[in-house]
Amino acid sequence: MRPLLPTTLLAFVLLGGCASTTVQPDNPAQALAMQQRVSWGINAGSVRQLRQQGWDGYLQGQLHPGKAVLPPVIQAQIAAMTISQTPMDQLVMGIEQRRKEGYAVMDDSAKQQAQKDYQQELNRLAREAATRSLLLDVYSPNQLQQQLSWFWLNHFSVHQGKHNLRAMVGDYEMNAIAPHALGKFRDLLAATVHHPAMLRYLDNEANAANRINENYARELMELHTLGVNGGYSQKDVQELARILTGVGVNLGTDTPKVKPALQAQYVRRGLFEFNPNRHDYGDKQFLGQTVKGRGLAELDEALDRLSRSPATARFISGKLAQYFVGDTPPEALVAGMAQTFRQTDGDIAEVLQTLFASNEFRQSLGRKFKDPMHYVVSAVRLSYDDKPILNAGPMLGWLSRMGQPLYGRQTPDGYPLIDSAWASPGQMTTRFDIARTIASGSAGLFRTEGPQPLEKPAFPQLASAVYFQSIEPALGPATRLALQQAGTPQEWNTFLLSSPEMMHR
């Protein structure tokens, strides 16, 4: 019999044909489907972990993770990166100083070379950050924390192409986002507000008394907290912008000259700077209440109001439900999550506990279409388990081809979370090509970079115990038929990695 053609499989995927049955919460198949949803995708190690701990034990370990233990080769790759060895402020100030020195020379060709070197170094640092992010997604046992780190990085989105953000995105993700991904929303919000990547991206370093820039204030309410229908006014945007005056970035070593009466108000932490010379010290009326003009403490008061607003509880809960359940999550689910958000002062892990315990979550399993990140990471995790890849470059390329490169969203709204943004024929064609590339062992994931590249061939062992014990029972008839008709191991791998079940979570 002839193998199932990609076009036939494409039509099946786009029609939503994936196996899904209603099962009881204690059913092993449903527990595996839940694990698929809370992680980047299953592999042999995670399946063993689920069997040993049971669903409740596994989930609690994901909601309250300890220190991630990575394969030694992966840990060594990350440890060798510049962004792992040099603090961001030193890194950025060093790059900027070299750029200035290069521009100071009289020779035009030397200036051009200095600019080229500057751009290449920024590109290298951004690639390091993206590589580290993907390695953690594939190999960290704290899968929910990694998935939430991506979710929040997308929610508090910055674009690496602006200014010198390519040197900042790694620190932004690792130190502002990841540590708070399952903690209190107020702490996460504050970490993003005080990070130079966000302040530069949304132009708050240009925001000063009598020269108000409203960009960040508007997005802080519309995209990050209250939501577009959160009950705030244009006046609130203006008042929050006044509160944010003087909150900016200092890329150099010099301290600005501050008026003697305001010197005690000056704050410098790394590249973050609060310059009281630039702050509007007048009183503000924000969200119906007075904020007394007193400097940086005004921002803390504003963040308290924003993070504890019922509108924020609902907006954040709705977005989490959209990400983990579906495009239009049930109102009752969102309301329950928002209630937990308010009762726990924005404890993200507790809000997710409410979500994962709901019937709506169980009923949605296997129906959520994977975005490019989920597809790429889940395919590599399933194909190679804990075998350490040597080169994340192919994964970065696949994400770019599918329109979801890390730190690559140009607008501050982040990548869309709805299925229709990704479920297209062009997207499927690219995924089939990626599946075929991985399936044949020619993906380049095990080829080192450099003048003398070394490649260690690694053919994915997908027809494994994990497949026969865990995956096969959940496959639909069309996928089973396609696998039966495969003529070679490479073709069998391709059909599994491009199956409807692999496109959904």
Summary of the structure (lengths in Angstrom):
residues: 505
radius of gyration: 24.4
end to end distance: 30.0
largest distance: 85.7
contacts: 1645
relative contact order: 0.13
helix: 59%
strand: 5%
